[in-house]
């Protein structure tokens, strides 16, 4: 039953980058909990492991939330989108972007970047599903290729840019992840991992139905009105 199928992407990190994950865990815990965690060797043991493969791929941890003065998740997404030269593949289950992300995606597509976006045909929220489709018209008109995932619910939150930079994490491409929710992403630099991520994206495309601008024009005005209303409601979810 496709309605019960859940498609996600996770990553296991070993080595020194784990210390940054742990740092974010401790700071978030101390921000939210009355129980204060002391920073000591129990939480931060020696993570240098000479047995790790030396493939020159780097991991960067990017976090965001209401305890930060700036929207670091938004800023990192914007930088990645605007710096892409050839390919930009994005998968997100909840697509409620702000104007900054919309402009960046349109600029990339109009500048000749192969921008592809996978979102669910149906998510676990009727309102979010409808609100996401509100933004398709402007993206399609700029040349962004949009694919609706039909084999259940795609919950993966990933980006692959130019085969070299990959993002896997908890942050959706929506306003809640930019400003309200505690989120964390792993940014991986390197072609080896990037190629694996691209292959996963291509596999997911096999389970998608591409929507083009002419498809949007065929949607009834009542449905488009529903998308607009859902977009307004999504800000309160």
GROMACS elastic network, one bead per residue, 0.5 to 0.9 nm:
[ bonds ]
;  ai    aj funct       b0    kb
    1     4     6  0.56275   500
    1     5     6  0.68045   500
    1   151     6  0.88642   500
    1   152     6  0.79685   500
    2     6     6  0.84033   500
    2   150     6  0.77848   500
    2   151     6  0.52759   500
    2   153     6  0.80321   500
    3     6     6  0.82677   500
    3   122     6  0.88770   500
    3   151     6  0.76611   500
    3   153     6  0.72080   500
    4   152     6  0.61807   500
    4   153     6  0.77905   500
    5   151     6  0.66894   500
    5   153     6  0.61931   500
    5   154     6  0.83931   500
    6   151     6  0.83201   500
    6   152     6  0.59386   500
    6   153     6  0.50471   500
    6   154     6  0.60558   500
    6   155     6  0.68441   500
    7   151     6  0.83372   500
    7   152     6  0.73956   500
    7   153     6  0.60906   500
    7   155     6  0.56965   500
    7   156     6  0.65229   500
    8   153     6  0.86781   500
    8   154     6  0.62206   500
    8   157     6  0.77855   500
    9   155     6  0.77431   500
    9   156     6  0.50106   500
    9   157     6  0.72232   500
    9   158     6  0.77049   500
    9   168     6  0.73217   500
    9   169     6  0.84800   500
   10   156     6  0.79381   500
   10   168     6  0.69270   500
   10   169     6  0.75010   500
   11   168     6  0.70650   500
   11   169     6  0.82394   500
   11   186     6  0.83216   500
   13    16     6  0.89377   500
   13    17     6  0.70729   500
   13    18     6  0.64288   500
   13    59     6  0.84534   500
   13   186     6  0.89046   500
   14    17     6  0.68835   500
   14    18     6  0.60918   500
   14    47     6  0.80999   500
   14    49     6  0.88903   500
   14    52     6  0.83801   500
   15    18     6  0.59525   500
   15    19     6  0.80709   500
   15    47     6  0.52327   500
   15    48     6  0.59940   500
   15    49     6  0.63211   500
   15    52     6  0.74393   500
   16    19     6  0.57141   500
   16    20     6  0.77579   500
   16    46     6  0.81168   500
   16    47     6  0.50677   500
   16    48     6  0.58882   500
   16    49     6  0.81690   500
   17    20     6  0.55255   500
   17    21     6  0.68891   500
   17    22     6  0.89583   500
   17    47     6  0.84022   500
   17    58     6  0.87085   500
   17    59     6  0.63762   500
   17    60     6  0.71057   500
   17    61     6  0.74474   500
   18    21     6  0.50125   500
   18    22     6  0.61567   500
   18    23     6  0.85602   500
   18    44     6  0.89437   500
   18    47     6  0.76858   500
   18    61     6  0.89014   500
   19    23     6  0.60844   500
   19    24     6  0.87368   500
   19    43     6  0.84115   500
   19    44     6  0.62740   500
   19    45     6  0.83457   500
   19    46     6  0.89929   500
   19    47     6  0.75358   500
   20    24     6  0.63642   500
   20    25     6  0.86318   500
   20    60     6  0.84135   500
   20    61     6  0.65234   500
   21    24     6  0.53042   500
   21    25     6  0.63114   500
   21    26     6  0.88145   500
   21    61     6  0.67843   500
   21   184     6  0.84810   500
   22    26     6  0.61866   500
   22    27     6  0.85988   500
   22    43     6  0.71391   500
   22    44     6  0.74531   500
   23    26     6  0.52438   500
   23    27     6  0.61763   500
   23    28     6  0.85380   500
   23    39     6  0.87515   500
   23    43     6  0.86010   500
   23    44     6  0.84115   500
   24    27     6  0.51710   500
   24    28     6  0.59801   500
   24    29     6  0.83869   500
   24    63     6  0.74146   500
   24   184     6  0.84491   500
   25    28     6  0.52651   500
   25    29     6  0.60285   500
   25    30     6  0.85905   500
   26    29     6  0.50546   500
   26    30     6  0.61109   500
   26    31     6  0.84932   500
   26    36     6  0.87911   500
   26    37     6  0.66282   500
   26    38     6  0.84066   500
   26    39     6  0.78780   500
   26    43     6  0.85439   500
   27    30     6  0.51618   500
   27    31     6  0.60690   500
   27    32     6  0.86999   500
   27    37     6  0.85791   500
   28    32     6  0.62049   500
   28    33     6  0.83072   500
   28    67     6  0.83576   500
   28   182     6  0.82571   500
   29    32     6  0.53017   500
   29    33     6  0.55412   500
   29    34     6  0.86671   500
   29    35     6  0.80981   500
   29    36     6  0.75904   500
   29    37     6  0.75254   500
   30    33     6  0.54477   500
   30    34     6  0.71663   500
   30    35     6  0.70012   500
   30    36     6  0.53383   500
   30    37     6  0.64126   500
   31    34     6  0.82891   500
   31    36     6  0.87007   500
   31    67     6  0.77438   500
   32    35     6  0.87973   500
   33    36     6  0.69508   500
   37    40     6  0.89599   500
   38    43     6  0.86510   500
   39    42     6  0.80407   500
   39    43     6  0.66642   500
   39    44     6  0.76298   500
   40    43     6  0.57692   500
   40    44     6  0.62627   500
   40    45     6  0.83480   500
   41    45     6  0.50451   500
   41    46     6  0.80880   500
   42    45     6  0.60732   500
   44    47     6  0.79600   500
   46    49     6  0.84030   500
   48    51     6  0.89983   500
   48    52     6  0.86397   500
   49    52     6  0.57807   500
   50    53     6  0.82026   500
   51    54     6  0.87238   500
   53    56     6  0.86466   500
   54    57     6  0.78024   500
   55    58     6  0.87788   500
   55   190     6  0.83605   500
   55   192     6  0.82748   500
   56   189     6  0.85728   500
   56   190     6  0.72150   500
   57   188     6  0.69226   500
   57   189     6  0.54340   500
   57   191     6  0.79771   500
   57   192     6  0.79597   500
   57   193     6  0.79675   500
   58   187     6  0.81675   500
   58   188     6  0.57096   500
   58   189     6  0.51241   500
   58   190     6  0.69217   500
   59   186     6  0.65346   500
   59   187     6  0.56500   500
   59   189     6  0.64317   500
   60   185     6  0.82936   500
   60   186     6  0.57783   500
   60   188     6  0.63890   500
   60   189     6  0.81742   500
   61   184     6  0.70971   500
   61   185     6  0.58672   500
   61   187     6  0.62112   500
   61   188     6  0.88171   500
   62    72     6  0.73743   500
   62    73     6  0.69832   500
   62    76     6  0.80173   500
   62   183     6  0.83854   500
   62   184     6  0.56801   500
   62   185     6  0.51187   500
   62   186     6  0.62999   500
   62   187     6  0.72303   500
   63    68     6  0.89996   500
   63    72     6  0.68640   500
   63    73     6  0.66026   500
   63   171     6  0.89795   500
   63   182     6  0.75205   500
   63   183     6  0.55866   500
   63   185     6  0.62178   500
   63   186     6  0.87616   500
   64    67     6  0.77742   500
   64    68     6  0.64507   500
   64    70     6  0.81277   500
   64    71     6  0.64551   500
   64    72     6  0.55907   500
   64    73     6  0.56532   500
   64    74     6  0.87223   500
   64   171     6  0.87814   500
   64   177     6  0.79006   500
   64   178     6  0.73191   500
   64   179     6  0.76168   500
   64   180     6  0.87031   500
   64   181     6  0.75753   500
   64   182     6  0.57416   500
   64   183     6  0.52246   500
   64   184     6  0.63836   500
   64   185     6  0.88383   500
   65    68     6  0.57309   500
   65    69     6  0.87182   500
   65    70     6  0.86705   500
   65    71     6  0.74810   500
   65    72     6  0.83476   500
   65    73     6  0.85095   500
   65   177     6  0.77117   500
   65   178     6  0.75317   500
   65   179     6  0.60681   500
   65   180     6  0.59138   500
   65   181     6  0.53248   500
   65   183     6  0.62162   500
   65   184     6  0.88093   500
   66    69     6  0.75258   500
   66    70     6  0.87401   500
   66    71     6  0.86341   500
   66   179     6  0.62945   500
   66   180     6  0.56441   500
   66   181     6  0.68921   500
   66   182     6  0.69975   500
   67    70     6  0.89757   500
   67   182     6  0.84746   500
   68    71     6  0.71545   500
   68    72     6  0.79827   500
   68   179     6  0.89234   500
   69    72     6  0.87288   500
   70    73     6  0.87762   500
   70    74     6  0.88587   500
   70    75     6  0.83837   500
   70   179     6  0.83365   500
   71    74     6  0.53773   500
   71    75     6  0.61915   500
   71    76     6  0.86722   500
   71   178     6  0.57207   500
   71   179     6  0.59304   500
   72    76     6  0.59701   500
   72    77     6  0.84836   500
   72   178     6  0.75389   500
   72   179     6  0.88457   500
   73    76     6  0.52396   500
   73    77     6  0.62215   500
   73    78     6  0.85946   500
   73   171     6  0.74406   500
   73   177     6  0.73956   500
   73   178     6  0.56827   500
   73   179     6  0.83783   500
   73   183     6  0.78052   500
   73   184     6  0.80909   500
   73   185     6  0.81167   500
   74    77     6  0.51846   500
   74    78     6  0.61025   500
   74    79     6  0.86208   500
   74   100     6  0.85440   500
   74   101     6  0.79383   500
   74   173     6  0.82677   500
   74   174     6  0.89716   500
   74   175     6  0.86622   500
   74   177     6  0.81422   500
   74   178     6  0.52478   500
   74   179     6  0.82404   500
   75    78     6  0.50560   500
   75    79     6  0.61398   500
   75    80     6  0.86380   500
   75   178     6  0.87099   500
   76    79     6  0.51142   500
   76    80     6  0.61771   500
   76    81     6  0.86121   500
   77    80     6  0.51850   500
   77    81     6  0.61228   500
   77    82     6  0.85627   500
   77   101     6  0.77482   500
   77   159     6  0.89209   500
   77   173     6  0.83733   500
   78    81     6  0.52444   500
   78    82     6  0.60845   500
   78    83     6  0.84365   500
   78   100     6  0.74093   500
   78   101     6  0.62605   500
   78   104     6  0.64714   500
   78   105     6  0.86720   500
   79    82     6  0.53218   500
   79    83     6  0.59487   500
   79    84     6  0.86083   500
   79   104     6  0.87858   500
   80    83     6  0.52627   500
   80    84     6  0.62508   500
   80    88     6  0.87908   500
   80   159     6  0.88040   500
   80   161     6  0.72445   500
   80   165     6  0.82900   500
   81    84     6  0.55513   500
   81    88     6  0.71945   500
   81   101     6  0.82503   500
   81   104     6  0.62066   500
   81   105     6  0.65108   500
   81   107     6  0.89013   500
   81   108     6  0.68201   500
   81   161     6  0.78019   500
   82    85     6  0.83391   500
   82   104     6  0.58937   500
   82   105     6  0.76641   500
   82   107     6  0.75014   500
   82   108     6  0.62027   500
   83   108     6  0.84191   500
   83   161     6  0.86014   500
   84    87     6  0.65018   500
   84    88     6  0.64376   500
   84   108     6  0.72632   500
   84   113     6  0.70128   500
   84   161     6  0.58458   500
   84   162     6  0.63515   500
   85    88     6  0.82668   500
   85   108     6  0.81270   500
   85   111     6  0.86782   500
   85   112     6  0.80434   500
   85   113     6  0.59594   500
   85   114     6  0.87037   500
   85   161     6  0.80868   500
   85   162     6  0.66426   500
   86   112     6  0.72178   500
   86   114     6  0.59946   500
   86   115     6  0.84750   500
   86   161     6  0.78584   500
   86   162     6  0.57578   500
   87   113     6  0.54972   500
   87   115     6  0.61019   500
   87   116     6  0.81509   500
   87   160     6  0.77635   500
   87   161     6  0.55989   500
   87   163     6  0.74730   500
   88   108     6  0.85793   500
   88   113     6  0.69209   500
   88   114     6  0.60228   500
   88   116     6  0.62993   500
   88   117     6  0.84640   500
   88   159     6  0.71436   500
   88   160     6  0.58070   500
   88   162     6  0.64310   500
   88   163     6  0.85332   500
   89   114     6  0.79645   500
   89   115     6  0.60058   500
   89   117     6  0.61227   500
   89   118     6  0.80795   500
   89   158     6  0.80719   500
   89   159     6  0.55811   500
   89   160     6  0.51324   500
   89   161     6  0.64611   500
   89   162     6  0.87417   500
   89   198     6  0.77822   500
   89   201     6  0.74084   500
   90   115     6  0.78992   500
   90   116     6  0.61896   500
   90   118     6  0.62316   500
   90   119     6  0.86487   500
   90   157     6  0.77436   500
   90   158     6  0.58390   500
   90   160     6  0.66498   500
   90   161     6  0.86636   500
   90   201     6  0.84497   500
   91   116     6  0.84810   500
   91   117     6  0.58543   500
   91   119     6  0.61562   500
   91   154     6  0.81361   500
   91   155     6  0.83124   500
   91   156     6  0.62497   500
   91   157     6  0.54712   500
   91   158     6  0.52057   500
   91   159     6  0.64610   500
   91   172     6  0.89522   500
   91   173     6  0.89031   500
   91   201     6  0.80061   500
   92    95     6  0.62967   500
   92   117     6  0.79038   500
   92   118     6  0.65310   500
   92   119     6  0.55876   500
   92   120     6  0.79630   500
   92   154     6  0.75644   500
   92   155     6  0.66535   500
   92   156     6  0.59537   500
   92   158     6  0.66978   500
   92   159     6  0.86942   500
   92   171     6  0.86311   500
   92   172     6  0.58289   500
   92   173     6  0.63475   500
   93   118     6  0.81465   500
   93   119     6  0.54726   500
   93   120     6  0.59232   500
   93   123     6  0.69019   500
   93   129     6  0.87970   500
   93   153     6  0.77373   500
   93   154     6  0.59306   500
   93   156     6  0.66245   500
   93   157     6  0.68964   500
   93   172     6  0.68456   500
   93   173     6  0.82273   500
   94   119     6  0.72981   500
   94   120     6  0.81408   500
   94   123     6  0.78788   500
   94   128     6  0.65807   500
   94   129     6  0.75277   500
   94   132     6  0.69364   500
   94   155     6  0.83288   500
   94   157     6  0.89455   500
   94   172     6  0.58378   500
   94   173     6  0.64499   500
   94   174     6  0.63644   500
   95   119     6  0.71894   500
   95   128     6  0.77652   500
   95   129     6  0.83345   500
   95   131     6  0.79582   500
   95   132     6  0.50756   500
   95   133     6  0.83902   500
   95   135     6  0.84829   500
   95   172     6  0.69454   500
   95   173     6  0.52592   500
   95   174     6  0.53764   500
   95   175     6  0.87880   500
   96   128     6  0.77599   500
   96   131     6  0.68980   500
   96   132     6  0.56463   500
   96   134     6  0.89028   500
   96   135     6  0.78624   500
   96   172     6  0.85206   500
   96   173     6  0.63751   500
   96   175     6  0.62358   500
   96   176     6  0.85914   500
   96   231     6  0.77139   500
   96   234     6  0.78512   500
   96   235     6  0.87446   500
   97   100     6  0.77847   500
   97   101     6  0.58534   500
   97   102     6  0.64573   500
   97   132     6  0.84744   500
   97   135     6  0.81784   500
   97   173     6  0.58926   500
   97   175     6  0.60527   500
   98   101     6  0.56604   500
   98   102     6  0.63976   500
   98   103     6  0.88200   500
   98   173     6  0.88937   500
   98   174     6  0.72199   500
   98   175     6  0.64142   500
   99   103     6  0.60502   500
   99   104     6  0.85010   500
  100   103     6  0.53652   500
  100   104     6  0.62437   500
  100   105     6  0.87705   500
  101   105     6  0.60980   500
  101   106     6  0.85028   500
  101   173     6  0.84633   500
  102   105     6  0.52924   500
  102   106     6  0.61720   500
  102   107     6  0.85236   500
  102   135     6  0.83015   500
  102   138     6  0.82770   500
  102   139     6  0.74727   500
  103   106     6  0.51391   500
  103   107     6  0.59530   500
  103   108     6  0.85381   500
  104   107     6  0.50907   500
  104   108     6  0.61632   500
  104   109     6  0.86897   500
  105   108     6  0.51739   500
  105   109     6  0.62396   500
  105   110     6  0.85417   500
  105   115     6  0.74826   500
  105   139     6  0.74289   500
  105   142     6  0.85461   500
  105   144     6  0.74864   500
  106   109     6  0.51953   500
  106   110     6  0.59496   500
  106   111     6  0.83023   500
  106   115     6  0.89184   500
  106   138     6  0.80365   500
  106   139     6  0.62157   500
  106   140     6  0.88839   500
  106   141     6  0.87039   500
  106   142     6  0.54806   500
  106   143     6  0.75217   500
  106   144     6  0.71267   500
  107   110     6  0.51855   500
  107   111     6  0.59137   500
  107   112     6  0.88029   500
  107   113     6  0.88420   500
  107   142     6  0.80384   500
  108   111     6  0.50417   500
  108   112     6  0.66135   500
  108   113     6  0.54071   500
  108   114     6  0.80483   500
  108   115     6  0.71424   500
  108   144     6  0.86470   500
  109   112     6  0.53778   500
  109   113     6  0.50012   500
  109   114     6  0.63627   500
  109   115     6  0.57427   500
  109   139     6  0.85844   500
  109   142     6  0.62222   500
  109   143     6  0.55235   500
  109   144     6  0.56889   500
  109   145     6  0.88496   500
  110   113     6  0.72961   500
  110   142     6  0.58919   500
  110   143     6  0.65534   500
  110   144     6  0.84202   500
  112   115     6  0.85842   500
  112   143     6  0.88075   500
  113   144     6  0.89218   500
  114   143     6  0.85065   500
  114   144     6  0.74915   500
  114   145     6  0.78769   500
  115   143     6  0.77830   500
  115   144     6  0.52449   500
  115   145     6  0.61233   500
  115   146     6  0.85758   500
  116   144     6  0.60011   500
  116   146     6  0.58854   500
  116   147     6  0.75315   500
  117   144     6  0.73895   500
  117   145     6  0.62129   500
  117   147     6  0.60381   500
  117   148     6  0.84974   500
  118   145     6  0.87096   500
  118   146     6  0.61393   500
  118   148     6  0.59033   500
  118   149     6  0.64916   500
  118   154     6  0.84684   500
  118   201     6  0.86611   500
  118   204     6  0.83460   500
  118   205     6  0.78082   500
  118   208     6  0.78718   500
  118   210     6  0.89998   500
  119   122     6  0.85668   500
  119   123     6  0.86019   500
  119   129     6  0.88645   500
  119   132     6  0.82163   500
  119   146     6  0.77790   500
  119   147     6  0.64631   500
  119   148     6  0.53099   500
  119   149     6  0.59904   500
  119   153     6  0.89372   500
  119   154     6  0.71085   500
  119   155     6  0.87524   500
  120   123     6  0.56282   500
  120   129     6  0.74801   500
  120   147     6  0.82235   500
  120   148     6  0.52636   500
  120   150     6  0.67314   500
  120   151     6  0.87565   500
  120   152     6  0.79040   500
  120   153     6  0.59226   500
  120   154     6  0.57088   500
  120   155     6  0.81105   500
  120   208     6  0.86844   500
  121   129     6  0.74002   500
  121   147     6  0.84593   500
  121   149     6  0.52354   500
  121   150     6  0.55201   500
  121   151     6  0.86676   500
  121   152     6  0.82633   500
  121   153     6  0.78035   500
  121   154     6  0.88447   500
  121   208     6  0.83714   500
  121   209     6  0.84805   500
  122   125     6  0.78314   500
  122   126     6  0.74570   500
  122   129     6  0.59670   500
  122   130     6  0.87851   500
  122   148     6  0.83851   500
  122   149     6  0.79618   500
  122   150     6  0.75262   500
  122   152     6  0.75919   500
  122   153     6  0.66676   500
  122   154     6  0.89354   500
  123   126     6  0.68459   500
  123   128     6  0.73434   500
  123   129     6  0.57285   500
  123   152     6  0.82701   500
  123   153     6  0.57381   500
  123   154     6  0.77433   500
  123   155     6  0.84717   500
  124   128     6  0.81769   500
  124   129     6  0.79947   500
  124   153     6  0.75217   500
  125   128     6  0.52735   500
  125   129     6  0.61235   500
  125   130     6  0.86585   500
  126   129     6  0.51566   500
  126   130     6  0.62596   500
  126   131     6  0.85581   500
  126   230     6  0.86361   500
  127   130     6  0.52342   500
  127   131     6  0.59922   500
  127   132     6  0.85328   500
  127   227     6  0.82619   500
  127   229     6  0.88397   500
  127   230     6  0.52524   500
  127   231     6  0.76624   500
  127   233     6  0.74510   500
  127   234     6  0.66913   500
  127   237     6  0.89778   500
  128   132     6  0.59501   500
  128   133     6  0.86440   500
  128   230     6  0.69980   500
  128   231     6  0.75598   500
  128   233     6  0.87980   500
  128   234     6  0.63121   500
  128   237     6  0.87913   500
  129   132     6  0.53346   500
  129   133     6  0.66503   500
  129   227     6  0.85932   500
  129   230     6  0.84623   500
  130   133     6  0.53361   500
  130   134     6  0.67146   500
  130   223     6  0.87227   500
  130   224     6  0.88837   500
  130   226     6  0.71353   500
  130   228     6  0.81593   500
  130   229     6  0.87077   500
  130   230     6  0.58871   500
  130   231     6  0.73326   500
  131   134     6  0.52100   500
  131   135     6  0.75073   500
  131   226     6  0.83055   500
  131   227     6  0.51279   500
  131   228     6  0.67310   500
  131   229     6  0.76820   500
  131   232     6  0.78670   500
  131   233     6  0.82539   500
  131   234     6  0.67513   500
  132   135     6  0.59676   500
  132   136     6  0.74076   500
  132   227     6  0.77665   500
  132   230     6  0.85927   500
  132   231     6  0.73399   500
  133   136     6  0.52877   500
  133   137     6  0.80001   500
  133   224     6  0.86284   500
  133   227     6  0.64575   500
  133   228     6  0.89896   500
  133   231     6  0.88264   500
  134   137     6  0.70037   500
  134   138     6  0.87639   500
  134   224     6  0.70989   500
  134   225     6  0.89207   500
  134   226     6  0.87314   500
  134   227     6  0.50190   500
  134   228     6  0.60186   500
  134   230     6  0.82514   500
  134   231     6  0.67808   500
  135   138     6  0.60755   500
  135   139     6  0.66850   500
  135   140     6  0.88662   500
  135   227     6  0.87944   500
  135   231     6  0.88418   500
  136   139     6  0.51579   500
  136   140     6  0.58506   500
  136   141     6  0.84006   500
  136   144     6  0.88049   500
  136   146     6  0.76197   500
  136   211     6  0.89471   500
  136   213     6  0.85034   500
  136   216     6  0.79098   500
  137   140     6  0.52771   500
  137   141     6  0.61280   500
  137   142     6  0.87517   500
  137   213     6  0.68465   500
  137   216     6  0.66054   500
  137   217     6  0.86428   500
  138   141     6  0.52230   500
  138   142     6  0.64734   500
  138   144     6  0.88985   500
  139   142     6  0.52183   500
  139   143     6  0.65230   500
  139   144     6  0.53151   500
  139   145     6  0.79945   500
  139   146     6  0.81962   500
  140   143     6  0.51512   500
  140   144     6  0.51171   500
  140   145     6  0.65481   500
  140   146     6  0.71867   500
  140   211     6  0.84409   500
  140   212     6  0.64979   500
  140   213     6  0.55555   500
  140   216     6  0.86621   500
  141   144     6  0.74673   500
  141   212     6  0.88636   500
  141   213     6  0.65061   500
  145   210     6  0.74540   500
  145   211     6  0.76598   500
  145   212     6  0.73990   500
  146   209     6  0.85884   500
  146   210     6  0.58481   500
  146   211     6  0.57748   500
  146   212     6  0.72374   500
  147   205     6  0.72420   500
  147   208     6  0.56391   500
  147   209     6  0.54984   500
  147   211     6  0.59885   500
  147   212     6  0.88955   500
  148   205     6  0.87124   500
  148   207     6  0.84285   500
  148   208     6  0.51538   500
  148   209     6  0.51949   500
  148   210     6  0.61752   500
  148   211     6  0.71793   500
  149   152     6  0.73448   500
  149   153     6  0.72577   500
  149   154     6  0.65994   500
  149   204     6  0.75312   500
  149   205     6  0.75567   500
  149   206     6  0.88246   500
  149   207     6  0.58933   500
  149   209     6  0.65669   500
  149   210     6  0.87603   500
  150   153     6  0.74156   500
  150   154     6  0.84624   500
  150   207     6  0.59017   500
  150   208     6  0.55053   500
  150   209     6  0.70287   500
  151   154     6  0.78749   500
  151   204     6  0.89836   500
  151   207     6  0.57541   500
  151   208     6  0.75240   500
  154   157     6  0.87413   500
  154   204     6  0.89264   500
  156   168     6  0.80148   500
  156   169     6  0.83070   500
  156   170     6  0.85530   500
  156   172     6  0.88611   500
  157   167     6  0.78908   500
  157   168     6  0.60110   500
  157   169     6  0.60376   500
  157   170     6  0.65455   500
  157   171     6  0.66098   500
  157   172     6  0.60634   500
  157   173     6  0.80948   500
  158   166     6  0.72100   500
  158   167     6  0.52025   500
  158   169     6  0.69429   500
  158   171     6  0.88763   500
  158   172     6  0.87916   500
  158   197     6  0.84827   500
  159   165     6  0.79054   500
  159   166     6  0.54819   500
  159   168     6  0.69713   500
  159   197     6  0.83984   500
  160   163     6  0.61249   500
  160   164     6  0.73254   500
  160   165     6  0.57367   500
  160   167     6  0.65261   500
  160   194     6  0.65513   500
  160   195     6  0.88358   500
  160   197     6  0.67108   500
  160   198     6  0.67145   500
  160   201     6  0.86953   500
  161   164     6  0.61437   500
  161   165     6  0.51687   500
  161   166     6  0.64186   500
  161   167     6  0.88188   500
  161   194     6  0.80528   500
  162   165     6  0.67201   500
  162   166     6  0.89546   500
  162   191     6  0.87474   500
  162   194     6  0.81617   500
  163   166     6  0.75772   500
  163   190     6  0.77400   500
  163   191     6  0.56475   500
  163   192     6  0.83670   500
  163   193     6  0.82481   500
  163   195     6  0.57848   500
  163   196     6  0.89271   500
  163   197     6  0.80737   500
  163   198     6  0.69221   500
  164   188     6  0.80653   500
  164   189     6  0.57417   500
  164   192     6  0.79795   500
  164   193     6  0.78266   500
  164   194     6  0.52389   500
  164   195     6  0.79011   500
  165   187     6  0.69622   500
  165   188     6  0.57739   500
  165   190     6  0.63079   500
  165   191     6  0.76070   500
  165   193     6  0.85178   500
  165   194     6  0.62596   500
  166   186     6  0.80992   500
  166   187     6  0.56506   500
  166   188     6  0.50714   500
  166   189     6  0.65378   500
  166   190     6  0.80691   500
  166   193     6  0.75813   500
  166   194     6  0.58496   500
  166   197     6  0.72212   500
  167   185     6  0.65650   500
  167   186     6  0.56713   500
  167   188     6  0.63053   500
  168   171     6  0.84801   500
  168   184     6  0.88951   500
  168   185     6  0.56921   500
  168   186     6  0.53759   500
  168   187     6  0.67188   500
  168   188     6  0.82705   500
  169   172     6  0.84182   500
  169   183     6  0.77462   500
  169   184     6  0.58060   500
  169   186     6  0.58301   500
  169   187     6  0.84610   500
  170   177     6  0.84459   500
  170   182     6  0.87885   500
  170   183     6  0.56060   500
  170   184     6  0.56767   500
  170   185     6  0.61405   500
  171   174     6  0.80666   500
  171   176     6  0.88617   500
  171   177     6  0.54004   500
  171   178     6  0.78380   500
  171   181     6  0.84473   500
  171   182     6  0.84981   500
  171   183     6  0.54005   500
  171   184     6  0.64976   500
  171   185     6  0.67181   500
  172   175     6  0.83836   500
  172   176     6  0.80625   500
  172   177     6  0.57506   500
  172   178     6  0.82453   500
  172   183     6  0.87785   500
  173   176     6  0.85438   500
  173   177     6  0.68456   500
  173   178     6  0.76913   500
  174   177     6  0.56074   500
  174   178     6  0.64804   500
  175   179     6  0.63160   500
  175   180     6  0.76267   500
  175   235     6  0.77114   500
  176   179     6  0.55366   500
  176   181     6  0.57390   500
  176   235     6  0.81044   500
  176   237     6  0.87388   500
  177   180     6  0.60106   500
  177   181     6  0.51175   500
  177   182     6  0.72614   500
  177   183     6  0.65057   500
  178   181     6  0.72782   500
  178   183     6  0.84490   500
  179   182     6  0.84702   500
  188   193     6  0.74563   500
  188   194     6  0.79250   500
  189   193     6  0.78499   500
  189   194     6  0.76956   500
  190   193     6  0.59627   500
  190   194     6  0.61102   500
  190   195     6  0.87836   500
  191   195     6  0.58971   500
  191   196     6  0.85863   500
  192   195     6  0.54616   500
  192   196     6  0.67209   500
  192   197     6  0.89563   500
  193   196     6  0.51691   500
  193   197     6  0.63273   500
  193   198     6  0.87285   500
  194   197     6  0.50530   500
  194   198     6  0.61847   500
  194   199     6  0.86755   500
  195   199     6  0.62012   500
  195   200     6  0.86739   500
  196   199     6  0.51477   500
  196   200     6  0.63730   500
  196   201     6  0.87306   500
  197   200     6  0.51069   500
  197   201     6  0.62734   500
  197   202     6  0.87346   500
  198   202     6  0.61849   500
  198   203     6  0.85878   500
  199   202     6  0.50521   500
  199   203     6  0.61647   500
  199   204     6  0.86265   500
  200   203     6  0.50684   500
  200   204     6  0.62584   500
  200   205     6  0.87289   500
  201   204     6  0.50801   500
  201   205     6  0.63163   500
  202   205     6  0.50389   500
  202   206     6  0.68720   500
  203   206     6  0.54707   500
  203   207     6  0.74427   500
  204   207     6  0.53841   500
  204   208     6  0.67639   500
  205   209     6  0.78236   500
  205   210     6  0.85129   500
  206   209     6  0.81984   500
  211   214     6  0.82095   500
  211   215     6  0.60807   500
  211   216     6  0.75538   500
  212   215     6  0.53562   500
  212   216     6  0.67896   500
  213   216     6  0.51136   500
  213   217     6  0.65126   500
  213   218     6  0.89715   500
  214   217     6  0.50847   500
  214   218     6  0.65716   500
  215   218     6  0.52711   500
  215   219     6  0.68554   500
  216   219     6  0.53973   500
  216   220     6  0.88387   500
  217   220     6  0.79716   500
  218   221     6  0.89895   500
  219   222     6  0.83274   500
  219   223     6  0.65944   500
  219   224     6  0.69448   500
  220   223     6  0.53269   500
  220   224     6  0.64349   500
  220   225     6  0.86911   500
  221   225     6  0.60504   500
  221   226     6  0.85304   500
  222   225     6  0.50068   500
  222   226     6  0.62329   500
  222   227     6  0.87325   500
  223   227     6  0.62597   500
  223   228     6  0.87083   500
  224   228     6  0.63399   500
  224   229     6  0.87422   500
  225   228     6  0.50707   500
  225   229     6  0.62844   500
  225   230     6  0.85706   500
  226   229     6  0.51214   500
  226   230     6  0.60466   500
  226   231     6  0.85074   500
  227   230     6  0.50613   500
  227   231     6  0.61063   500
  227   232     6  0.87884   500
  228   231     6  0.50880   500
  228   232     6  0.65146   500
  228   233     6  0.88154   500
  229   232     6  0.52083   500
  229   233     6  0.63097   500
  229   234     6  0.86417   500
  230   234     6  0.59569   500
  231   234     6  0.51225   500
  231   235     6  0.71696   500
  232   235     6  0.59888   500
  232   236     6  0.79459   500
  233   236     6  0.56532   500
  233   237     6  0.69851   500
  234   237     6  0.52497   500
